[in-house]
Structure formats: structure tokens, C-alpha cells
Amino acid sequence: MTANSARGRHLLIVDDDDRIRELLKEYLARAGFRVTAAPGGAAARRLMETLDFDLAVFDVMMPGEDGFSLTRWLREQKGSCGKTPVLMLTARGQPEDRIEGFKVGADDYLAKPFEPEELVLRIEAILRRAQDRPATGGPLSLGRSRFDPDRGELTCDDEPVRLTEAEVALLRLLARNPHEPVERLELARGAGDPSGRAVDVQVTRLRRKIEEDPKAPRYLQTVRGIGYRLAPD
């Protein structure tokens, strides 16, 4: 994404640190984005209720409402507002913090300190995925099973199927791009699992819950050399 293609994409920056907020605003504006900034959750809510944004960048550690709570509120909103992509910025780089961010609906997570160029590249990647993302139209049909990404609920023959929080997070990541392969490393980031081994275990367990024949998966497919793909009916 060049500066020309970025032009017109409206970003919301939410950070309580005045210096960081202004630096981010200046840098992203120079990269070609339209940028609006807010010092905290209350101001951000007012802006998102009245303006449309292509992406929001939330700092996690803010007085009052933190970035987790703000993201959770955003995902509860109806229409395009609730689907606004979110990139979280934080000094907290622990795996459990990254997992919490993805659980509440963040699209990516960048730990401070970071290179401004990496921030731009991550924003561009999220915007490309959002632009190419097909509309799911609600719950996804997986044969006898159905998965509702908004509720994080899986049913089989209309009966609830128990999922762990990690399995819900993984299915949500795959459901964002149905029929499209999602890189294994991206899924591993979402699971806070640098090795990727936990992702493979979760996929195996999910196949037992979804597939008629887990050894010949129809819906949760392996894409060799890339990762996995969710292929709903």
C-alpha cells in the first residue's frame, strides 16, 4: 500500500500519552493516512459513534478504560462500527496479554517499543485483509455444525458444543477469512504460541468436534506450506 493508496483511509489513534499520540498522528499522516486522535476511551467512543474509521489503534494501558475494554465495547456495536479493525499497542508483551487482546477482538498486537515503519506495515496488512474479507452473513454452516463468530458458539445438530477459549479464538481468526488460507504464524500469534505447536493441537481437537471424519477434514482444512483454512458450506 503506497501513500497514494493509503490516502483517504481514516485511522483513529487512542493513547493517553500526549507525546506518543502526536508522534503517531504525525507519522501516520506523513504515510498518507487521514488521522484522528483521542486521549482516552470516552473521547474515542464519542468519535466512533459519529464517524466512520477504517482502522483503530488502541493503547492498552490507559487510565480509566483500557484498550481491552474499549475493544470489547467496539465489538458489541452493530453495523460497520463493530467491525472496525483494531491494532493494539502496549508495553505489555506477555503472551497472556496478547491472548487477551485477540480474545476481545483485536486484529493484531504490537508491543512497545516498536519501529514506526513496522506499525505502518501492520496497519497496511490489516487493511488489505479487511478489504479482501468476504461478508460471512452471520453464523457459518459446517455440515451438521454451526459456528457463530460474534457469540463464539459452536453447535452440532443445534446442541451446544463446548469450546475452550483458545479454540474460540482460533475459529474466530479462521472465520474472518472463510475459504482463504490463514498463515500458521498468524494463527500462532493469535494463540500466543511462537512455536505453533498449540495451534496444531487445537486444530486436531476442533476437527473431532466439527468433522464427520477428523482424519479426512472437509471444513477445517490444512493448506500445505501455509497454514489452515475454514471452508464453510
C-alpha positions as CSV (number, residue, x, y, z in Angstrom):
1,M,0.0,0.0,0.0
2,T,1.6,3.2,-1.2
3,A,0.9,6.7,0.2
4,N,-1.5,7.2,-2.7
5,S,-3.5,4.1,-1.8
6,A,-3.4,5.0,1.9
7,R,-4.8,8.4,1.2
8,G,-8.4,8.6,2.4
9,R,-8.1,5.7,4.8
10,H,-9.2,7.1,8.1
11,L,-7.4,6.0,11.3
12,L,-8.3,6.6,14.9
13,I,-5.4,6.7,17.4
14,V,-6.3,6.4,21.1
15,D,-3.4,6.9,23.6
16,D,-3.3,8.9,26.8
17,D,0.3,9.9,26.3
18,D,0.2,13.3,24.6
19,R,3.7,13.0,23.1
20,I,3.2,9.5,21.7
21,R,-0.3,10.3,20.4
22,E,1.0,13.4,18.5
23,L,4.1,11.5,17.1
24,L,1.9,8.7,15.9
25,K,-0.6,11.1,14.3
26,E,2.2,13.0,12.5
27,Y,4.0,9.8,11.3
28,L,0.8,8.2,10.0
29,A,-0.3,11.4,8.3
30,R,3.0,11.5,6.5
31,A,2.4,7.9,5.4
32,G,-0.7,9.1,3.6
33,F,-3.5,8.4,6.1
34,R,-6.2,10.6,7.5
35,V,-5.7,10.5,11.2
36,T,-8.0,11.5,14.2
37,A,-6.6,11.1,17.7
38,A,-8.3,10.7,21.1
39,P,-6.7,10.8,24.6
40,G,-8.9,8.1,26.1
41,G,-11.8,5.7,25.9
42,A,-14.6,8.2,26.5
43,A,-13.5,10.5,23.7
44,A,-12.9,7.5,21.4
45,R,-16.4,6.2,22.0
46,R,-17.9,9.6,21.0
47,L,-15.8,9.7,17.9
48,M,-16.7,6.2,16.8
49,E,-20.4,6.8,17.4
50,T,-20.3,9.7,14.9
51,L,-17.5,9.0,12.4
52,D,-16.5,6.0,10.3
53,F,-12.9,4.7,10.6
54,D,-11.1,2.2,8.5
55,L,-8.9,1.1,11.5
56,A,-8.4,2.0,15.1
57,V,-5.1,1.9,17.0
58,F,-5.7,1.5,20.8
59,D,-3.1,1.8,23.6
60,V,-3.8,-1.0,26.1
61,M,-2.6,0.8,29.3
62,M,-4.8,3.9,29.7
63,P,-6.3,5.4,32.9
64,G,-10.0,4.7,33.2
65,E,-10.9,2.5,30.3
66,D,-8.1,0.3,29.0
67,G,-7.7,-0.9,25.4
68,F,-9.1,-4.3,26.2
69,S,-12.4,-2.8,27.5
70,L,-12.6,-0.4,24.6
71,T,-12.1,-3.2,22.1
72,R,-14.8,-5.3,23.8
73,W,-17.2,-2.4,23.6
74,L,-16.4,-1.8,20.0
75,R,-17.1,-5.4,19.0
76,E,-20.5,-5.2,20.7
77,Q,-21.6,-2.3,18.4
78,K,-23.8,-3.1,15.4
79,G,-23.1,-2.4,11.8
80,S,-19.8,-1.4,10.3
81,C,-18.7,0.3,13.5
82,G,-18.4,-3.0,15.4
83,K,-16.3,-4.5,12.5
84,T,-13.7,-1.8,12.6
85,P,-10.2,-3.5,12.6
86,V,-8.2,-2.9,15.8
87,L,-4.4,-2.8,16.3
88,M,-3.3,-2.8,19.9
89,L,-0.2,-1.0,21.1
90,T,1.2,-1.8,24.5
91,A,4.3,-2.1,26.7
92,R,2.9,-5.4,28.0
93,G,4.3,-8.0,25.7
94,Q,3.5,-11.1,27.8
95,P,1.8,-14.0,25.9
96,E,-1.3,-13.8,28.2
97,D,-1.7,-10.1,27.3
98,R,-1.6,-10.9,23.6
99,I,-4.1,-13.7,24.0
100,E,-6.4,-11.4,25.9
101,G,-6.2,-8.8,23.1
102,F,-7.2,-11.4,20.5
103,K,-10.0,-12.8,22.7
104,V,-11.7,-9.4,22.9
105,G,-11.5,-8.9,19.1
106,A,-8.2,-7.2,18.3
107,D,-6.8,-7.9,14.8
108,D,-3.2,-7.5,15.6
109,Y,-0.9,-6.7,18.6
110,L,2.3,-4.6,18.6
111,A,4.5,-4.4,21.7
112,K,6.4,-1.2,22.6
113,P,9.0,-0.1,21.7
114,F,8.4,-0.6,18.0
115,E,9.7,0.8,14.7
116,P,7.2,3.3,13.1
117,E,7.7,1.5,9.8
118,E,6.6,-1.8,11.3
119,L,3.4,0.0,12.6
120,V,2.7,1.2,9.1
121,L,3.3,-2.2,7.6
122,R,1.0,-3.9,10.1
123,I,-1.7,-1.3,9.5
124,E,-1.4,-1.9,5.8
125,A,-1.7,-5.7,6.2
126,I,-4.8,-5.4,8.4
127,L,-6.4,-3.0,5.9
128,R,-5.7,-5.4,3.0
129,R,-7.2,-8.3,4.9
130,A,-10.3,-6.2,5.7
131,Q,-10.7,-5.1,2.1
132,D,-10.5,-8.7,0.8
133,R,-12.6,-10.2,3.5
134,P,-15.9,-11.6,2.3
135,A,-19.0,-11.0,4.3
136,T,-20.0,-14.0,6.3
137,G,-23.6,-13.1,6.9
138,G,-23.6,-14.4,10.5
139,P,-23.1,-18.0,11.7
140,L,-21.1,-20.3,9.4
141,S,-22.5,-23.7,8.4
142,L,-20.1,-26.5,8.8
143,G,-22.2,-29.6,7.9
144,R,-24.1,-30.6,11.0
145,S,-22.3,-27.9,12.9
146,R,-22.6,-24.1,13.0
147,F,-20.2,-21.6,14.3
148,D,-21.3,-18.1,15.4
149,P,-18.2,-15.8,15.4
150,D,-19.9,-13.0,17.2
151,R,-21.0,-15.2,20.0
152,G,-18.1,-17.6,19.9
153,E,-20.5,-20.5,20.0
154,L,-20.4,-23.9,18.2
155,T,-23.4,-26.1,17.9
156,C,-23.9,-29.6,16.4
157,D,-27.4,-30.6,15.5
158,D,-28.5,-27.5,17.4
159,E,-26.8,-28.8,20.6
160,P,-24.1,-26.6,22.1
161,V,-20.5,-27.9,21.8
162,R,-18.1,-26.9,24.5
163,L,-15.1,-24.9,23.3
164,T,-12.0,-23.7,25.2
165,E,-11.2,-20.0,25.0
166,A,-8.2,-20.8,22.8
167,E,-10.4,-22.8,20.4
168,V,-12.9,-19.9,20.1
169,A,-10.0,-17.5,19.4
170,L,-8.7,-19.8,16.7
171,L,-12.0,-20.4,15.0
172,R,-12.7,-16.6,15.0
173,L,-9.4,-15.9,13.3
174,L,-10.2,-18.5,10.6
175,A,-13.8,-17.3,10.3
176,R,-12.6,-13.8,9.4
177,N,-11.4,-15.1,6.0
178,P,-13.6,-18.1,5.1
179,H,-12.3,-20.2,2.2
180,E,-9.0,-18.3,2.4
181,P,-5.8,-19.8,3.9
182,V,-4.5,-18.2,7.1
183,E,-0.8,-18.4,7.8
184,R,0.2,-20.7,10.6
185,L,2.3,-18.0,12.2
186,E,-0.6,-15.6,12.2
187,L,-2.7,-18.2,14.0
188,A,0.2,-18.8,16.4
189,R,0.4,-15.1,17.2
190,G,-3.3,-15.2,18.0
191,A,-2.8,-18.1,20.3
192,G,0.3,-16.5,21.9
193,D,2.2,-19.6,20.7
194,P,5.5,-18.8,18.9
195,S,6.2,-22.5,18.2
196,G,2.9,-23.1,16.5
197,R,2.5,-26.5,18.3
198,A,-0.5,-25.4,20.3
199,V,-2.3,-24.4,17.1
200,D,-1.8,-27.9,15.6
201,V,-3.2,-29.4,18.8
202,Q,-6.2,-27.1,18.8
203,V,-6.9,-27.9,15.1
204,T,-6.9,-31.6,15.9
205,R,-9.3,-31.1,18.8
206,L,-11.6,-28.9,16.7
207,R,-11.7,-31.4,13.9
208,R,-13.0,-34.0,16.4
209,K,-15.8,-31.6,17.3
210,I,-16.7,-30.5,13.8
211,E,-15.8,-33.1,11.2
212,E,-17.7,-36.3,10.4
213,D,-14.2,-37.8,9.7
214,P,-11.5,-35.9,11.5
215,K,-8.8,-37.8,9.5
216,A,-10.3,-36.5,6.2
217,P,-11.4,-33.0,7.2
218,R,-13.9,-31.2,5.0
219,Y,-14.3,-28.0,6.8
220,L,-11.1,-27.3,8.8
221,Q,-8.5,-27.9,6.1
222,T,-4.7,-28.0,6.1
223,V,-3.1,-25.8,3.4
224,R,0.4,-27.2,2.9
225,G,3.2,-24.8,3.4
226,I,0.8,-22.0,4.6
227,G,-1.5,-22.9,7.5
228,Y,-5.2,-23.7,7.7
229,R,-8.4,-22.8,6.1
230,L,-12.0,-22.8,7.2
231,A,-14.3,-23.9,4.4
232,P,-18.0,-23.4,5.4
233,D,-20.9,-24.6,3.2
